[in-house]
Amino acid sequence: MALYCFWVIKLCPFKHSLIPNDELNAKIAVRLFLNTIRIIAAMKKINVSINRSYIQNLYYSFRYRDLSKESLMAMAETLVGNV
């Protein structure tokens, strides 16, 4: 899933006439990332609590920072343990 998030962030494939492309794609990548974390946590029967501050920082990072695939995977692993 980190590859999909990376792809969405870098290539900005989704477009909307009222929303800047980088903003829209960052939001889609955040949603994809968090949904994946929640699904993996549910499969492992782990409770994951992600606070609003973390989500805002994640969105900022997706929009303005140059993240690698490996960094996205590392972030996911810290939330649900080794996958």
C-alpha positions as CSV (number, residue, x, y, z in Angstrom):
1,M,0.0,0.0,0.0
2,A,3.0,2.3,0.6
3,L,3.6,2.1,-3.2
4,Y,0.1,3.2,-4.0
5,C,0.4,6.1,-1.5
6,F,3.7,7.1,-3.0
7,W,2.3,6.9,-6.5
8,V,-0.7,9.1,-5.6
9,I,1.5,11.6,-3.9
10,K,4.1,11.9,-6.6
11,L,2.1,11.6,-9.8
12,C,-1.1,13.3,-8.7
13,P,-3.4,11.2,-10.9
14,F,-6.6,12.5,-9.5
15,K,-8.0,15.8,-10.6
16,H,-10.9,18.1,-9.6
17,S,-11.7,21.5,-11.0
18,L,-12.3,23.1,-7.6
19,I,-9.4,21.5,-5.6
20,P,-5.7,21.9,-6.3
21,N,-4.3,18.6,-7.5
22,D,-1.6,18.2,-4.8
23,E,-4.2,18.9,-2.0
24,L,-6.7,16.3,-3.4
25,N,-4.1,13.6,-4.0
26,A,-2.5,14.2,-0.5
27,K,-6.0,13.7,1.0
28,I,-6.6,10.6,-1.0
29,A,-3.2,9.2,0.0
30,V,-3.9,9.9,3.7
31,R,-7.2,8.2,3.5
32,L,-5.7,5.2,1.7
33,F,-2.9,5.0,4.2
34,L,-5.1,5.2,7.3
35,N,-7.7,2.8,5.9
36,T,-4.9,0.3,5.2
37,I,-3.6,0.7,8.8
38,R,-7.1,0.1,10.2
39,I,-7.7,-3.0,8.0
40,I,-4.3,-4.5,9.0
41,A,-4.9,-3.7,12.7
42,A,-8.4,-5.3,12.5
43,M,-6.9,-8.5,10.9
44,K,-4.3,-8.7,13.6
45,K,-6.9,-7.9,16.3
46,I,-4.9,-4.8,17.4
47,N,-6.5,-1.6,18.6
48,V,-4.9,1.4,16.8
49,S,-5.6,4.9,18.0
50,I,-4.6,7.6,15.6
51,N,-5.1,11.1,16.9
52,R,-6.0,14.2,14.9
53,S,-2.6,15.7,15.3
54,Y,-0.9,12.7,13.7
55,I,-3.4,12.8,10.7
56,Q,-2.7,16.5,10.2
57,N,1.1,15.9,10.3
58,L,0.7,13.0,7.9
59,Y,-1.3,15.2,5.5
60,Y,1.3,18.0,5.7
61,S,4.1,15.5,5.1
62,F,2.3,14.0,2.1
63,R,1.7,17.4,0.6
64,Y,4.9,19.2,1.3
65,R,7.7,16.8,2.1
66,D,9.6,14.5,-0.2
67,L,8.8,11.1,1.3
68,S,10.1,7.7,0.1
69,K,8.3,4.4,-0.2
70,E,10.5,3.1,2.6
71,S,9.5,6.0,4.9
72,L,5.8,5.3,4.3
73,M,6.3,1.6,5.1
74,A,8.2,2.5,8.3
75,M,5.4,4.8,9.4
76,A,2.8,2.1,8.9
77,E,4.9,-0.5,10.8
78,T,5.2,1.8,13.8
79,L,1.4,2.0,14.0
80,V,0.6,-1.7,13.7
81,G,3.9,-3.5,14.3
82,N,5.8,-5.6,11.9
83,V,3.4,-6.6,9.1
